[in-house]
């Protein structure tokens, strides 16, 4: 959910474009009404905040698709 970013209460996919010891960097393919696409690229999210964001609703639904090279 992007509730912690923009107040929208909907399940939402983002791509993690990088990480370091403190943050994940996300790309959000669905910018808000007051944003331009460049505002949503490589956005730093603390690991603690990302952990809170990665679940949705009271049932705490979550999923992930992980891509890697062989």
PDB file as gemmi writes it, atoms N, CA and C in Angstrom:
CRYST1    1.000    1.000    1.000  90.00  90.00  90.00 P 1                      
ATOM      1  N   UNK A   1       0.843  -1.184   0.000  1.00  0.00           N  
ATOM      2  CA  UNK A   1       0.000   0.000   0.000  1.00  0.00           C  
ATOM      3  C   UNK A   1       0.886   1.245   0.000  1.00  0.00           C  
ATOM      4  N   UNK A   2       0.449   2.273  -0.704  1.00  0.00           N  
ATOM      5  CA  UNK A   2       1.199   3.521  -0.701  1.00  0.00           C  
ATOM      6  C   UNK A   2       0.618   4.520   0.300  1.00  0.00           C  
ATOM      7  N   UNK A   3      -0.185   4.061   1.215  1.00  0.00           N  
ATOM      8  CA  UNK A   3      -0.796   4.942   2.209  1.00  0.00           C  
ATOM      9  C   UNK A   3       0.249   5.815   2.899  1.00  0.00           C  
ATOM     10  N   UNK A   4       1.374   5.247   3.262  1.00  0.00           N  
ATOM     11  CA  UNK A   4       2.416   6.000   3.974  1.00  0.00           C  
ATOM     12  C   UNK A   4       3.135   7.005   3.076  1.00  0.00           C  
ATOM     13  N   UNK A   5       2.967   6.878   1.757  1.00  0.00           N  
ATOM     14  CA  UNK A   5       3.579   7.827   0.837  1.00  0.00           C  
ATOM     15  C   UNK A   5       2.621   8.929   0.401  1.00  0.00           C  
ATOM     16  N   UNK A   6       1.400   8.529   0.032  1.00  0.00           N  
ATOM     17  CA  UNK A   6       0.501   9.507  -0.582  1.00  0.00           C  
ATOM     18  C   UNK A   6      -0.946   9.450  -0.094  1.00  0.00           C  
ATOM     19  N   UNK A   7      -1.229   8.626   0.912  1.00  0.00           N  
ATOM     20  CA  UNK A   7      -2.569   8.588   1.484  1.00  0.00           C  
ATOM     21  C   UNK A   7      -3.584   7.772   0.706  1.00  0.00           C  
ATOM     22  N   UNK A   8      -3.150   7.106  -0.358  1.00  0.00           N  
ATOM     23  CA  UNK A   8      -4.083   6.256  -1.107  1.00  0.00           C  
ATOM     24  C   UNK A   8      -4.155   4.890  -0.457  1.00  0.00           C  
ATOM     25  N   UNK A   9      -5.380   4.390  -0.279  1.00  0.00           N  
ATOM     26  CA  UNK A   9      -5.585   3.080   0.349  1.00  0.00           C  
ATOM     27  C   UNK A   9      -5.915   2.053  -0.722  1.00  0.00           C  
ATOM     28  N   UNK A  10      -4.910   1.575  -1.394  1.00  0.00           N  
ATOM     29  CA  UNK A  10      -5.114   0.566  -2.424  1.00  0.00           C  
ATOM     30  C   UNK A  10      -3.859  -0.284  -2.518  1.00  0.00           C  
ATOM     31  N   UNK A  11      -4.035  -1.565  -2.825  1.00  0.00           N  
ATOM     32  CA  UNK A  11      -2.824  -2.362  -3.048  1.00  0.00           C  
ATOM     33  C   UNK A  11      -2.079  -1.776  -4.241  1.00  0.00           C  
ATOM     34  N   UNK A  12      -0.782  -1.894  -4.225  1.00  0.00           N  
ATOM     35  CA  UNK A  12       0.004  -1.162  -5.204  1.00  0.00           C  
ATOM     36  C   UNK A  12       1.341  -1.856  -5.428  1.00  0.00           C  
ATOM     37  N   UNK A  13       1.747  -1.969  -6.680  1.00  0.00           N  
ATOM     38  CA  UNK A  13       3.035  -2.556  -7.021  1.00  0.00           C  
ATOM     39  C   UNK A  13       4.077  -1.460  -7.190  1.00  0.00           C  
ATOM     40  N   UNK A  14       5.258  -1.693  -6.702  1.00  0.00           N  
ATOM     41  CA  UNK A  14       6.409  -0.839  -6.981  1.00  0.00           C  
ATOM     42  C   UNK A  14       7.575  -1.756  -7.343  1.00  0.00           C  
ATOM     43  N   UNK A  15       8.568  -1.198  -7.987  1.00  0.00           N  
ATOM     44  CA  UNK A  15       9.785  -1.950  -8.287  1.00  0.00           C  
ATOM     45  C   UNK A  15      10.903  -1.412  -7.400  1.00  0.00           C  
ATOM     46  N   UNK A  16      11.656  -2.304  -6.796  1.00  0.00           N  
ATOM     47  CA  UNK A  16      12.820  -1.889  -6.020  1.00  0.00           C  
ATOM     48  C   UNK A  16      13.974  -1.740  -7.002  1.00  0.00           C  
ATOM     49  N   UNK A  17      14.502  -0.535  -7.089  1.00  0.00           N  
ATOM     50  CA  UNK A  17      15.553  -0.259  -8.072  1.00  0.00           C  
ATOM     51  C   UNK A  17      16.946  -0.255  -7.450  1.00  0.00           C  
ATOM     52  N   UNK A  18      17.025  -0.422  -6.143  1.00  0.00           N  
ATOM     53  CA  UNK A  18      18.319  -0.476  -5.470  1.00  0.00           C  
ATOM     54  C   UNK A  18      18.137  -0.539  -3.968  1.00  0.00           C  
ATOM     55  N   UNK A  19      19.237  -0.705  -3.263  1.00  0.00           N  
ATOM     56  CA  UNK A  19      19.196  -0.716  -1.795  1.00  0.00           C  
ATOM     57  C   UNK A  19      20.580  -0.424  -1.252  1.00  0.00           C  
ATOM     58  N   UNK A  20      20.605  -0.008   0.000  1.00  0.00           N  
ATOM     59  CA  UNK A  20      21.853   0.132   0.741  1.00  0.00           C  
ATOM     60  C   UNK A  20      21.556  -0.272   2.174  1.00  0.00           C  
ATOM     61  N   UNK A  21      22.437   0.010   3.092  1.00  0.00           N  
ATOM     62  CA  UNK A  21      22.241  -0.413   4.473  1.00  0.00           C  
ATOM     63  C   UNK A  21      21.067   0.236   5.176  1.00  0.00           C  
ATOM     64  N   UNK A  22      20.602   1.376   4.684  1.00  0.00           N  
ATOM     65  CA  UNK A  22      19.525   2.109   5.345  1.00  0.00           C  
ATOM     66  C   UNK A  22      18.208   2.131   4.585  1.00  0.00           C  
ATOM     67  N   UNK A  23      18.267   2.087   3.253  1.00  0.00           N  
ATOM     68  CA  UNK A  23      17.059   2.308   2.447  1.00  0.00           C  
ATOM     69  C   UNK A  23      16.919   1.309   1.313  1.00  0.00           C  
ATOM     70  N   UNK A  24      15.674   1.139   0.882  1.00  0.00           N  
ATOM     71  CA  UNK A  24      15.364   0.579  -0.414  1.00  0.00           C  
ATOM     72  C   UNK A  24      15.014   1.769  -1.295  1.00  0.00           C  
ATOM     73  N   UNK A  25      15.322   1.675  -2.570  1.00  0.00           N  
ATOM     74  CA  UNK A  25      14.986   2.726  -3.520  1.00  0.00           C  
ATOM     75  C   UNK A  25      13.942   2.151  -4.462  1.00  0.00           C  
ATOM     76  N   UNK A  26      12.780   2.812  -4.532  1.00  0.00           N  
ATOM     77  CA  UNK A  26      11.681   2.264  -5.310  1.00  0.00           C  
ATOM     78  C   UNK A  26      11.383   3.123  -6.533  1.00  0.00           C  
ATOM     79  N   UNK A  27      10.784   2.475  -7.507  1.00  0.00           N  
ATOM     80  CA  UNK A  27      10.219   3.149  -8.670  1.00  0.00           C  
ATOM     81  C   UNK A  27       8.719   2.888  -8.598  1.00  0.00           C  
ATOM     82  N   UNK A  28       7.943   3.942  -8.563  1.00  0.00           N  
ATOM     83  CA  UNK A  28       6.483   3.851  -8.474  1.00  0.00           C  
ATOM     84  C   UNK A  28       5.896   4.114  -9.854  1.00  0.00           C  
ATOM     85  N   UNK A  29       5.291   3.108 -10.501  1.00  0.00           N  
ATOM     86  CA  UNK A  29       4.774   3.302 -11.852  1.00  0.00           C  
ATOM     87  C   UNK A  29       3.437   4.044 -11.907  1.00  0.00           C  
ATOM     88  N   UNK A  30       2.901   4.439 -10.758  1.00  0.00           N  
ATOM     89  CA  UNK A  30       1.583   5.099 -10.717  1.00  0.00           C  
ATOM     90  C   UNK A  30       1.680   6.403  -9.926  1.00  0.00           C  
ATOM     91  N   UNK A  31       2.193   7.469 -10.555  1.00  0.00           N  
ATOM     92  CA  UNK A  31       2.335   8.736  -9.821  1.00  0.00           C  
ATOM     93  C   UNK A  31       0.987   9.304  -9.398  1.00  0.00           C  
ATOM     94  N   UNK A  32       0.981  10.020  -8.289  1.00  0.00           N  
ATOM     95  CA  UNK A  32      -0.231  10.694  -7.824  1.00  0.00           C  
ATOM     96  C   UNK A  32      -0.586  11.852  -8.748  1.00  0.00           C  
ATOM     97  N   UNK A  33      -1.755  12.434  -8.506  1.00  0.00           N  
ATOM     98  CA  UNK A  33      -2.249  13.516  -9.365  1.00  0.00           C  
ATOM     99  C   UNK A  33      -1.326  14.727  -9.381  1.00  0.00           C  
ATOM    100  N   UNK A  34      -0.641  14.992  -8.281  1.00  0.00           N  
ATOM    101  CA  UNK A  34       0.218  16.173  -8.202  1.00  0.00           C  
ATOM    102  C   UNK A  34       1.691  15.857  -8.445  1.00  0.00           C  
ATOM    103  N   UNK A  35       1.968  14.669  -9.014  1.00  0.00           N  
ATOM    104  CA  UNK A  35       3.344  14.259  -9.265  1.00  0.00           C  
ATOM    105  C   UNK A  35       3.594  14.070 -10.760  1.00  0.00           C  
ATOM    106  N   UNK A  36       4.828  14.213 -11.141  1.00  0.00           N  
ATOM    107  CA  UNK A  36       5.250  13.861 -12.492  1.00  0.00           C  
ATOM    108  C   UNK A  36       6.053  12.571 -12.379  1.00  0.00           C  
ATOM    109  N   UNK A  37       6.171  11.798 -13.456  1.00  0.00           N  
ATOM    110  CA  UNK A  37       6.873  10.515 -13.354  1.00  0.00           C  
ATOM    111  C   UNK A  37       8.271  10.594 -12.740  1.00  0.00           C  
ATOM    112  N   UNK A  38       9.002  11.672 -12.986  1.00  0.00           N  
ATOM    113  CA  UNK A  38      10.349  11.789 -12.424  1.00  0.00           C  
ATOM    114  C   UNK A  38      10.346  11.857 -10.899  1.00  0.00           C  
ATOM    115  N   UNK A  39       9.218  12.288 -10.307  1.00  0.00           N  
ATOM    116  CA  UNK A  39       9.107  12.338  -8.846  1.00  0.00           C  
ATOM    117  C   UNK A  39       9.072  10.942  -8.234  1.00  0.00           C  
ATOM    118  N   UNK A  40       8.822   9.942  -9.051  1.00  0.00           N  
ATOM    119  CA  UNK A  40       8.564   8.587  -8.552  1.00  0.00           C  
ATOM    120  C   UNK A  40       9.664   7.600  -8.910  1.00  0.00           C  
ATOM    121  N   UNK A  41      10.838   8.089  -9.261  1.00  0.00           N  
ATOM    122  CA  UNK A  41      11.943   7.212  -9.623  1.00  0.00           C  
ATOM    123  C   UNK A  41      13.027   7.251  -8.560  1.00  0.00           C  
ATOM    124  N   UNK A  42      13.464   6.059  -8.151  1.00  0.00           N  
ATOM    125  CA  UNK A  42      14.541   5.900  -7.160  1.00  0.00           C  
ATOM    126  C   UNK A  42      14.231   6.656  -5.863  1.00  0.00           C  
ATOM    127  N   UNK A  43      13.019   6.507  -5.379  1.00  0.00           N  
ATOM    128  CA  UNK A  43      12.566   7.162  -4.149  1.00  0.00           C  
ATOM    129  C   UNK A  43      13.130   6.390  -2.950  1.00  0.00           C  
ATOM    130  N   UNK A  44      13.888   7.033  -2.057  1.00  0.00           N  
ATOM    131  CA  UNK A  44      14.427   6.319  -0.898  1.00  0.00           C  
ATOM    132  C   UNK A  44      13.344   6.072   0.152  1.00  0.00           C  
ATOM    133  N   UNK A  45      13.258   4.833   0.599  1.00  0.00           N  
ATOM    134  CA  UNK A  45      12.320   4.427   1.656  1.00  0.00           C  
ATOM    135  C   UNK A  45      13.144   3.693   2.704  1.00  0.00           C  
ATOM    136  N   UNK A  46      13.101   4.144   3.949  1.00  0.00           N  
ATOM    137  CA  UNK A  46      13.865   3.444   4.986  1.00  0.00           C  
ATOM    138  C   UNK A  46      13.388   1.998   5.068  1.00  0.00           C  
ATOM    139  N   UNK A  47      14.275   1.140   5.487  1.00  0.00           N  
ATOM    140  CA  UNK A  47      13.918  -0.280   5.592  1.00  0.00           C  
ATOM    141  C   UNK A  47      12.746  -0.487   6.557  1.00  0.00           C  
ATOM    142  N   UNK A  48      12.712   0.277   7.652  1.00  0.00           N  
ATOM    143  CA  UNK A  48      11.608   0.161   8.608  1.00  0.00           C  
ATOM    144  C   UNK A  48      10.287   0.575   7.959  1.00  0.00           C  
ATOM    145  N   UNK A  49      10.294   1.691   7.246  1.00  0.00           N  
ATOM    146  CA  UNK A  49       9.085   2.161   6.587  1.00  0.00           C  
ATOM    147  C   UNK A  49       8.658   1.188   5.485  1.00  0.00           C  
ATOM    148  N   UNK A  50       9.615   0.638   4.744  1.00  0.00           N  
ATOM    149  CA  UNK A  50       9.286  -0.329   3.702  1.00  0.00           C  
ATOM    150  C   UNK A  50       8.625  -1.561   4.300  1.00  0.00           C  
ATOM    151  N   UNK A  51       9.119  -2.012   5.446  1.00  0.00           N  
ATOM    152  CA  UNK A  51       8.522  -3.171   6.112  1.00  0.00           C  
ATOM    153  C   UNK A  51       7.062  -2.895   6.460  1.00  0.00           C  
ATOM    154  N   UNK A  52       6.739  -1.670   6.870  1.00  0.00           N  
ATOM    155  CA  UNK A  52       5.358  -1.304   7.171  1.00  0.00           C  
ATOM    156  C   UNK A  52       4.528  -1.196   5.893  1.00  0.00           C  
ATOM    157  N   UNK A  53       5.133  -0.748   4.816  1.00  0.00           N  
ATOM    158  CA  UNK A  53       4.418  -0.542   3.560  1.00  0.00           C  
ATOM    159  C   UNK A  53       4.147  -1.839   2.802  1.00  0.00           C  
ATOM    160  N   UNK A  54       4.894  -2.883   3.059  1.00  0.00           N  
ATOM    161  CA  UNK A  54       4.808  -4.068   2.219  1.00  0.00           C  
ATOM    162  C   UNK A  54       3.628  -4.976   2.534  1.00  0.00           C  
ATOM    163  N   UNK A  55       2.760  -4.554   3.406  1.00  0.00           N  
ATOM    164  CA  UNK A  55       1.553  -5.320   3.704  1.00  0.00           C  
ATOM    165  C   UNK A  55       0.330  -4.443   3.515  1.00  0.00           C  
ATOM    166  N   UNK A  56      -0.805  -5.078   3.230  1.00  0.00           N  
ATOM    167  CA  UNK A  56      -2.020  -4.333   2.908  1.00  0.00           C  
ATOM    168  C   UNK A  56      -3.200  -4.840   3.722  1.00  0.00           C  
ATOM    169  N   UNK A  57      -3.902  -3.917   4.335  1.00  0.00           N  
ATOM    170  CA  UNK A  57      -5.147  -4.222   5.030  1.00  0.00           C  
ATOM    171  C   UNK A  57      -4.957  -4.956   6.341  1.00  0.00           C  
ATOM    172  N   UNK A  58      -6.095  -5.239   6.982  1.00  0.00           N  
ATOM    173  CA  UNK A  58      -6.057  -5.921   8.273  1.00  0.00           C  
ATOM    174  C   UNK A  58      -5.527  -7.344   8.154  1.00  0.00           C  
ATOM    175  N   UNK A  59      -5.743  -7.955   6.991  1.00  0.00           N  
ATOM    176  CA  UNK A  59      -5.244  -9.317   6.776  1.00  0.00           C  
ATOM    177  C   UNK A  59      -3.740  -9.321   6.493  1.00  0.00           C  
ATOM    178  N   UNK A  60      -3.155  -8.132   6.349  1.00  0.00           N  
ATOM    179  CA  UNK A  60      -1.726  -7.964   6.090  1.00  0.00           C  
ATOM    180  C   UNK A  60      -1.274  -8.764   4.862  1.00  0.00           C  
ATOM    181  N   UNK A  61      -2.054  -8.607   3.780  1.00  0.00           N  
ATOM    182  CA  UNK A  61      -1.724  -9.270   2.527  1.00  0.00           C  
ATOM    183  C   UNK A  61      -0.406  -8.735   1.988  1.00  0.00           C  
ATOM    184  N   UNK A  62       0.358  -9.613   1.380  1.00  0.00           N  
ATOM    185  CA  UNK A  62       1.606  -9.185   0.757  1.00  0.00           C  
ATOM    186  C   UNK A  62       2.028 -10.224  -0.274  1.00  0.00           C  
ATOM    187  N   UNK A  63       2.813  -9.763  -1.218  1.00  0.00           N  
ATOM    188  CA  UNK A  63       3.351 -10.644  -2.247  1.00  0.00           C  
ATOM    189  C   UNK A  63       4.616 -10.017  -2.798  1.00  0.00           C  
ATOM    190  N   UNK A  64       5.380 -10.788  -3.510  1.00  0.00           N  
ATOM    191  CA  UNK A  64       6.609 -10.269  -4.131  1.00  0.00           C  
ATOM    192  C   UNK A  64       6.908 -11.090  -5.373  1.00  0.00           C  
ATOM    193  N   UNK A  65       7.473 -10.448  -6.344  1.00  0.00           N  
ATOM    194  CA  UNK A  65       8.016 -11.116  -7.526  1.00  0.00           C  
ATOM    195  C   UNK A  65       9.490 -10.736  -7.550  1.00  0.00           C  
ATOM    196  N   UNK A  66      10.359 -11.729  -7.514  1.00  0.00           N  
ATOM    197  CA  UNK A  66      11.788 -11.476  -7.461  1.00  0.00           C  
ATOM    198  C   UNK A  66      12.420 -11.980  -8.749  1.00  0.00           C  
ATOM    199  N   UNK A  67      13.131 -11.087  -9.406  1.00  0.00           N  
ATOM    200  CA  UNK A  67      13.820 -11.430 -10.652  1.00  0.00           C  
ATOM    201  C   UNK A  67      15.321 -11.439 -10.391  1.00  0.00           C  
ATOM    202  N   UNK A  68      16.006 -12.419 -10.935  1.00  0.00           N  
ATOM    203  CA  UNK A  68      17.455 -12.448 -10.799  1.00  0.00           C  
ATOM    204  C   UNK A  68      18.068 -13.079 -12.038  1.00  0.00           C  
ATOM    205  N   UNK A  69      19.329 -12.861 -12.197  1.00  0.00           N  
ATOM    206  CA  UNK A  69      20.052 -13.468 -13.309  1.00  0.00           C  
ATOM    207  C   UNK A  69      20.508 -14.856 -12.895  1.00  0.00           C  
ATOM    208  N   UNK A  70      20.545 -15.794 -13.845  1.00  0.00           N  
ATOM    209  CA  UNK A  70      20.993 -17.166 -13.515  1.00  0.00           C  
ATOM    210  C   UNK A  70      22.464 -17.217 -13.141  1.00  0.00           C  
TER     211      UNK A  70                                                      
END                                                                             
